[in-house]
Amino acid sequence: MHRPPIRAALTWGLVATLLLPVVLAVVLGLGGLLAAVGDESGARACRRVALAAGVVWLVAVVATTAASAVAVLERPEPPRHAPATRMRLRRRERDLRGAGTEPGERSG
């Protein structure tokens, strides 16, 4: 099944935007744990991974915002009603507003 590229970009961007903060928190927590037990090289590696994950998350947020703007701009405009159709719609709305009145009374 083939998806339009903008839809695929939005899907991946949304997944990355929602999941990367969780990954970031886990890696930072692991780094803190490793630092607490005295493994400075492991803590340093976790900080570097967390920095990379933070940069990727920031890029994902910006890319998702841009992709959603493109998706909105590519969406076709809804068809405009012809003047006669608009008049019928207004008349129908006016009739619906006065539907609860007694016969012979005018709604105001």
C-alpha positions as CSV (number, residue, x, y, z in Angstrom):
1,M,0.0,0.0,0.0
2,H,1.5,3.3,-1.1
3,R,1.1,6.4,1.2
4,P,1.6,9.9,0.0
5,P,5.0,11.2,1.1
6,I,3.7,14.0,3.2
7,R,1.5,11.6,5.1
8,A,4.4,9.2,5.7
9,A,6.5,12.2,6.9
10,L,3.8,13.2,9.3
11,T,3.5,9.7,10.7
12,W,7.2,9.3,11.3
13,G,7.5,12.8,12.7
14,L,4.6,12.2,15.1
15,V,6.1,8.9,16.3
16,A,9.5,10.5,16.8
17,T,8.0,13.5,18.5
18,L,6.1,11.4,21.0
19,L,8.7,8.6,21.7
20,L,12.0,10.4,21.7
21,P,11.4,12.3,25.0
22,V,10.8,8.9,26.6
23,V,14.0,7.6,25.2
24,L,15.8,10.7,26.3
25,A,14.5,10.3,29.9
26,V,15.5,6.7,30.1
27,V,19.0,7.4,28.8
28,L,19.5,10.3,31.1
29,G,18.2,8.2,34.0
30,L,20.6,5.4,33.1
31,G,23.5,7.9,32.9
32,G,22.7,9.2,36.3
33,L,22.5,5.6,37.7
34,L,25.9,4.8,36.1
35,A,27.4,8.0,37.5
36,A,26.1,7.1,41.0
37,V,27.8,3.7,40.9
38,G,31.0,5.2,39.7
39,D,31.0,4.3,36.0
40,E,32.0,7.7,34.6
41,S,32.7,6.4,31.1
42,G,29.2,4.8,30.9
43,A,27.7,8.0,32.2
44,R,29.6,10.1,29.6
45,A,28.4,7.7,26.8
46,C,24.8,8.1,28.1
47,R,25.1,11.9,28.1
48,R,26.4,11.8,24.5
49,V,23.5,9.5,23.4
50,A,21.1,11.8,25.2
51,L,22.5,14.8,23.5
52,A,22.1,13.1,20.1
53,A,18.5,12.0,21.0
54,G,17.7,15.6,22.0
55,V,19.0,17.0,18.7
56,V,17.0,14.4,16.8
57,W,13.9,15.2,18.8
58,L,14.2,18.9,18.1
59,V,14.6,18.2,14.4
60,A,11.6,15.9,14.5
61,V,9.4,18.6,16.2
62,V,10.4,21.2,13.6
63,A,10.0,18.8,10.7
64,T,6.6,17.6,11.9
65,T,5.5,21.3,12.2
66,A,6.6,22.0,8.7
67,A,5.1,18.8,7.2
68,S,1.7,19.6,8.9
69,A,1.8,23.1,7.4
70,V,2.5,21.7,4.0
71,A,-0.3,19.2,4.4
72,V,-2.8,21.9,5.3
73,L,-1.7,24.1,2.4
74,E,-2.0,21.1,-0.1
75,R,-5.5,20.3,1.1
76,P,-8.1,21.4,-1.5
77,E,-10.5,24.1,-0.6
78,P,-14.0,23.1,0.0
79,P,-16.4,23.9,-2.9
80,R,-18.2,27.2,-2.6
81,H,-21.9,27.1,-2.8
82,A,-23.6,28.8,-5.7
83,P,-25.7,31.9,-4.8
84,A,-29.0,29.9,-5.2
85,T,-27.7,27.2,-2.9
86,R,-26.7,29.7,-0.3
87,M,-30.2,31.3,-0.4
88,R,-31.8,27.8,0.0
89,L,-29.5,27.1,3.0
90,R,-30.4,30.4,4.6
91,R,-34.1,29.7,4.1
92,R,-33.7,26.2,5.6
93,E,-31.9,27.7,8.6
94,R,-34.6,30.3,9.0
95,D,-37.3,27.6,8.8
96,L,-35.5,25.4,11.4
97,R,-35.2,28.3,13.8
98,G,-38.9,29.0,13.6
99,A,-39.9,25.3,13.9
100,G,-40.9,25.5,17.5
101,T,-43.5,28.2,17.2
102,E,-47.3,27.8,17.0
103,P,-49.0,28.1,13.6
104,G,-49.7,31.7,12.7
105,E,-46.9,33.0,14.9
106,R,-43.8,34.6,13.5
107,S,-40.4,33.8,15.0
108,G,-38.5,36.9,15.8
